[in-house]
C-alpha cells in the first residue's frame, strides 16, 4: 500500500506493550512513517535499554514472586507509571495500542493505558492478539479477562485470533505466522496514517474518522488487493474475508474504505469499489466514508483496506426487537395453554380415562402452606440455573 512521507493532520502515537507489542513496534519502525510517535512499554529493562529513552516506558514489577501467577501485575505496574504514560501522550490525538493478550504485561497494562488515553480525550484504537489454544486455558482465560477490562476503555478493539491463524494457515512456518500477525498490525497503522494524511488524493476529515470509530467497541479490519481485469472484485473479496480477525463484518453499521491504486485508476472505478462493497455487505443503510491515494509503483493493481464498526444504538434496537419477539412468543404460548385448558375442561375425567390417583391430584386444592413450599422450591431451582455451568 502507499505510504506517504507527509505528516498526518492529527498527532498519532503507537504504543507496543509487552514483548509481542514491542516486536510489532519494531516492525513498524522499519517503515518511513512521518510524524508518528512510536513507544515501547515493557518490564524488560534490557530490551528497553537499547531504545531511545524518549520512546520507552519502563514498568517496574515490584512483586516479582507473583509475576507468573497473576496477570494483574501488569495492571498494577501500569497504574504505578500512569504519570509517565500521561506525559508521553501529551498532544496525542489518535492512539493505537497493540499487545498480545494472555500473559501478564500486555493483558494487564493495555486496558489501563487505553482508559487513561480516553480520559485525556484521545481517540483510542486497540489491536490485540489472543493466544493459541495449545498455550493452555490459563492464558485463554487471562485473554478474555483482558478483553472484558478493555470494554469501554478503547473506542474500537481489533482482535487478531492466533487460533484462526493456525486453522486457516496450518502449513505456515512459525516464523512466518508471527510476521503475518505483525504485518496486520503494521497495515492497521498504515491505513489510519494514510487516511488522515494531507497528501492523499481524497482523505478523511477528522469528523468522519471520529464518527466512524468513536465508542464503537469490537471492530473488523481486512485488507485485499487485485491485479488485472477483475482486480476490484479480487480486492473487495480479500478485504471482506479476513481469516484471522475474530469479529465478523456482518451487521456492521459503519465502514471506512481506504483505496490505493495505480495512476490510471478512474473515479468510475472508485465508484465501482463502493458499489460492489455495498452489494457484498447487503446493507444499503451503512454509513460509508472513504479515502483514496495513488501509488506510482503499482501496475494495473488496486488495494483496499476496510475498517467496519458497529453502532451500539442499532445493537440495542435489535435487542429490543428480539425481546419483543420473545414477548409475542410468550403471549402465543399462553394463548395455546388457555385453549388447551378450555378443551380439557369440556371433558369429564371419566371420558379422558385418567387413573383415579391422577384425578385426585388434579382436584387437590393447594393451601397457603403448600403454595409457599412450592414457590420456594422453584426459586431454588431458578437460582441454580443462573449459575454458569463451569462453576457448578
C-alpha positions in Angstrom: 0.0 0.0 0.0 1.1 3.6 -0.5 2.9 5.2 2.3 3.0 9.0 2.4 6.0 10.9 3.6 3.8 13.8 4.8 2.7 14.3 8.3 -0.9 13.3 9.2 -3.4 16.1 10.0 -3.5 14.9 13.6 -0.8 13.7 16.1 -0.6 9.9 16.2 1.1 7.8 18.8 1.5 4.0 18.6 2.4 2.0 21.8 3.5 -1.6 21.8 3.0 -3.2 25.2 4.9 -6.3 26.4 7.1 -8.5 24.3 4.6 -9.1 21.5 3.7 -5.4 21.3 7.3 -4.3 21.3 8.0 -6.6 18.3 5.1 -5.1 16.5 6.5 -1.6 17.1 9.9 -2.8 15.9 8.3 -3.9 12.7 6.5 -0.6 12.3 9.7 1.4 12.9 11.2 0.0 9.7 8.6 1.9 7.7 9.0 5.5 6.7 6.2 6.9 8.8 6.5 10.6 9.3 5.2 12.5 12.4 4.3 9.3 14.2 5.4 8.7 17.8 6.4 5.1 18.5 6.6 4.0 22.1 7.8 0.8 23.8 6.2 -0.2 27.1 7.6 -3.2 28.9 9.1 -4.6 32.1 12.2 -5.8 30.2 14.8 -3.2 31.1 17.5 -4.8 29.0 15.3 -4.6 25.9 14.4 -1.0 26.6 18.0 -0.1 27.3 18.7 -0.3 23.5 15.9 2.2 22.7 15.8 6.0 22.8 14.7 6.9 26.3 12.0 9.2 24.9 10.4 6.3 23.3 10.3 3.9 26.3 8.2 3.4 29.4 9.6 1.0 31.9 7.2 -0.9 34.1 8.6 -1.8 37.4 7.2 -5.1 38.6 7.6 -4.8 42.4 6.2 -8.2 43.4 8.3 -10.5 41.2 7.3 -13.6 43.0 3.7 -13.3 41.7 4.6 -12.4 38.1 3.9 -15.9 36.8 0.8 -16.3 38.9 -1.1 -13.1 38.5 -1.8 -11.2 35.2 -3.0 -8.3 37.3 0.7 -7.5 38.0 0.7 -5.6 34.6 -2.2 -3.5 35.6 -0.6 -2.6 38.9 2.7 -1.7 37.2 0.9 0.4 34.6 -1.0 2.3 37.3 2.3 3.0 39.1 3.7 4.5 35.9 0.5 6.4 35.0 2.1 9.9 35.3 4.8 9.0 32.8 2.3 7.5 30.4 0.3 10.7 30.5 3.4 12.8 29.9 4.2 10.7 26.9 0.7 11.1 25.5 0.6 14.9 25.7 -0.6 16.4 22.3 -1.6 12.9 21.0 -5.0 13.0 19.3 -5.1 9.4 17.9 -3.5 6.5 19.9 -3.0 3.0 18.6 -2.2 0.3 21.2 -1.1 -3.2 20.5 -0.2 -6.2 22.7 -0.5 -9.9 23.0 -3.2 -11.0 25.4 -3.0 -14.0 27.7 0.2 -13.1 29.6 0.9 -10.6 32.4 2.2 -7.3 30.9 0.0 -6.7 27.8 -3.2 -8.2 29.3 -2.9 -6.1 32.5 -1.3 -2.9 31.2 -3.1 -2.2 27.9 -6.6 -1.6 29.4 -5.0 0.9 31.9 -3.3 2.8 29.1 -6.4 2.8 27.0 -8.6 4.1 29.8 -6.0 6.8 30.6 -6.0 7.9 26.9 -9.8 8.0 26.7 -9.9 10.1 29.8 -7.5 12.5 28.2 -9.9 12.8 25.2 -7.7 10.8 22.8 -9.3 8.7 20.1 -8.1 5.2 21.1 -7.7 2.1 19.0 -6.6 -1.3 20.5 -5.2 -4.1 18.4 -4.7 -7.3 20.4 -3.9 -10.9 19.7 -5.5 -13.9 21.6 -3.3 -16.9 22.4 -3.1 -20.3 20.7 -5.3 -23.0 22.3 -2.2 -25.1 22.9 -0.9 -22.4 25.2 -3.4 -23.6 27.8 -6.7 -22.5 29.4 -4.9 -20.1 31.9 -3.7 -17.9 29.0 -7.1 -18.1 27.2 -9.0 -17.1 30.3 -6.5 -14.3 31.0 -7.0 -13.0 27.5 -10.8 -13.0 27.9 -10.5 -11.1 31.2 -8.2 -8.6 29.4 -10.8 -8.1 26.7 -13.5 -7.6 29.2 -11.4 -5.0 31.0 -10.8 -3.3 27.7 -14.5 -2.8 27.0 -15.4 0.9 27.1 -11.8 1.9 27.6 -10.9 1.9 23.8 -13.0 3.4 21.0 -12.5 0.3 18.9 -10.9 -3.1 19.6 -9.5 -5.2 16.8 -8.9 -8.8 17.9 -6.5 -11.0 16.0 -7.1 -14.7 16.7 -4.0 -16.9 16.7 -6.3 -19.9 16.6 -7.9 -18.7 13.4 -4.4 -18.2 12.0 -3.3 -21.7 12.7 -6.7 -23.1 11.4 -6.6 -21.2 8.2 -2.9 -21.4 7.5 -1.9 -24.8 9.0 1.2 -25.2 6.9 2.6 -21.8 7.5 6.1 -21.7 9.2 6.0 -20.4 12.8 8.3 -17.5 12.0 6.1 -16.5 9.0 3.0 -16.8 11.3 4.3 -14.2 13.7 5.4 -12.0 10.7 1.8 -12.2 9.4 0.4 -11.0 12.7 2.9 -8.1 12.9 2.1 -7.2 9.3 -1.6 -7.0 10.2 -0.7 -4.5 13.0 1.5 -2.6 10.6 -1.2 -2.4 8.0 -3.7 -1.2 10.5 -1.3 1.7 11.5 -0.5 2.4 7.8 -4.2 2.6 7.0 -5.1 5.1 9.7 -2.0 7.2 9.0 -2.8 7.4 5.3 -6.5 8.1 5.9 -5.7 11.4 7.5 -2.6 12.4 5.6 -2.8 15.7 3.7 -1.2 14.4 0.5 -3.8 11.7 -0.1 -5.9 12.4 -3.2 -9.0 12.0 -1.1 -8.5 12.0 2.6 -10.9 11.6 5.6 -11.8 14.6 7.7 -11.2 14.2 11.4 -15.0 14.4 11.9 -15.6 11.5 9.6 -12.9 9.4 11.4 -14.4 10.2 14.8 -17.9 9.4 13.7 -16.8 6.1 12.3 -14.8 4.7 15.3 -15.6 6.6 18.5 -17.1 4.4 21.2 -17.8 1.6 18.7 -16.4 -1.5 20.5 -15.0 -4.5 18.7 -14.3 -3.8 15.0 -13.5 -5.7 11.8 -10.5 -4.9 9.6 -9.5 -6.5 6.4 -7.0 -6.0 3.5 -7.2 -7.1 -0.1 -5.5 -6.5 -3.4 -6.3 -7.4 -7.0 -4.4 -7.3 -10.3 -5.7 -7.4 -13.8 -9.2 -7.3 -15.3 -11.1 -8.4 -12.2 -8.9 -6.5 -9.7 -11.7 -4.7 -8.0 -13.6 -8.0 -7.3 -10.5 -9.7 -6.0 -9.5 -6.8 -3.8 -13.0 -6.5 -2.3 -13.3 -10.3 -1.7 -9.9 -10.3 0.0 -10.7 -7.3 2.3 -14.1 -8.8 3.3 -12.7 -12.2 4.2 -10.1 -11.7 6.7 -9.3 -15.1 8.1 -7.6 -14.2 11.4 -9.9 -11.3 12.7 -12.2 -12.5 15.5 -15.0 -10.1 14.7 -17.2 -10.6 11.7 -18.1 -7.8 9.4 -21.7 -9.0 9.4 -24.3 -6.5 10.8 -21.7 -3.7 10.9 -23.2 -0.2 10.5 -20.1 2.0 9.7 -17.3 1.4 7.2 -14.1 3.1 6.3 -12.7 2.2 2.9 -9.2 3.2 2.0 -8.4 2.6 -1.7 -4.9 2.7 -3.2 -4.5 2.4 -7.0 -2.1 2.9 -9.8 -2.1 6.2 -11.6 -4.6 5.0 -14.2 -7.4 4.4 -11.6 -10.6 6.4 -12.5 -13.4 7.9 -10.5 -15.7 5.3 -12.1 -13.5 2.5 -10.7 -13.7 4.1 -7.2 -17.4 4.2 -7.5 -17.4 0.6 -8.6 -15.4 -0.3 -5.4 -18.0 1.3 -3.2 -21.0 -0.1 -5.1 -19.6 -3.6 -5.0 -18.8 -3.3 -1.3 -22.5 -2.3 -0.6 -23.7 -5.3 -2.6 -21.4 -7.7 -0.7 -22.4 -6.5 2.8 -26.1 -6.2 1.8 -26.7 -3.1 3.9 -27.9 -0.1 2.0 -28.1 2.0 5.2 -24.4 1.5 6.1 -22.6 4.7 6.7 -19.5 4.6 4.4 -16.6 7.0 4.2 -13.5 6.5 2.1 -10.1 7.8 1.3 -8.1 7.4 -1.9 -4.4 7.6 -2.9 -2.2 6.8 -5.8 0.9 4.7 -5.6 3.0 5.2 -8.8 4.8 1.9 -8.1 1.6 -0.2 -8.7 0.9 -1.6 -12.2 -2.8 -2.3 -13.0 -3.4 -3.0 -9.3 -5.8 -1.8 -6.7 -5.5 -2.3 -2.9 -8.3 -1.9 -0.4 -8.5 -1.6 3.4 -11.8 -2.0 5.2 -12.5 -1.0 8.8 -16.0 -1.8 9.9 -17.6 -0.8 13.2 -20.9 -1.3 14.9 -23.4 1.3 16.1 -24.3 0.5 19.7 -27.7 2.1 19.4 -28.5 -0.2 16.5 -27.5 -3.2 18.6 -29.8 -2.0 21.3 -32.6 -1.6 18.8 -32.0 -5.2 17.6 -32.1 -6.5 21.2 -35.4 -4.7 21.8 -36.8 -6.3 18.7 -35.7 -9.7 19.9 -37.3 -9.0 23.3 -40.5 -8.0 21.6 -40.4 -11.3 19.6 -39.9 -13.2 22.8 -42.8 -11.3 24.4 -45.0 -12.2 21.5 -44.0 -15.8 21.6 -44.8 -16.0 25.3 -48.2 -14.5 24.7 -48.8 -17.1 21.9 -47.8 -19.9 24.3 -50.1 -18.6 26.9 -53.0 -18.4 24.5 -52.3 -22.0 23.4 -52.2 -23.1 27.1 -55.6 -21.4 27.8 -57.1 -23.0 24.7 -55.9 -26.5 25.8 -57.3 -25.8 29.3 -60.7 -24.9 28.0 -60.7 -28.0 25.8 -59.7 -30.1 28.8 -62.5 -28.7 30.9 -65.0 -29.7 28.3 -64.5 -33.3 29.1 -65.2 -35.3 32.3 -62.5 -37.2 33.9 -64.2 -40.5 33.0 -64.2 -39.6 29.3 -60.5 -38.8 29.5 -59.8 -42.2 31.1 -57.4 -40.7 33.7 -56.4 -43.0 36.6 -58.1 -42.2 39.9 -54.9 -41.2 41.7 -54.2 -38.6 38.9 -57.7 -37.3 39.1 -57.2 -36.8 42.9 -54.1 -34.8 42.1 -55.9 -32.7 39.6 -58.7 -31.9 42.0 -56.4 -31.3 45.0 -56.6 -27.7 46.3 -53.3 -26.4 47.5 -53.4 -24.5 50.8 -51.2 -21.5 51.5 -48.5 -23.6 53.2 -48.3 -25.9 50.2 -48.2 -23.0 47.8 -45.4 -21.3 49.8 -43.3 -24.5 49.8 -43.9 -24.9 46.0 -42.7 -21.4 45.3 -39.5 -21.8 47.5 -38.7 -25.0 45.7 -39.0 -23.3 42.3 -36.9 -20.3 43.4 -34.1 -22.6 44.4 -34.2 -24.3 41.0 -34.2 -21.0 39.2 -31.2 -19.7 41.2 -29.2 -22.8 40.4 -29.9 -22.4 36.7 -28.4 -18.9 36.8 -25.0 -20.3 37.9 -22.6 -20.7 34.9 -22.2 -24.3 34.0 -18.4 -24.2 34.6 -19.0 -23.2 38.3 -21.4 -26.0 39.0 
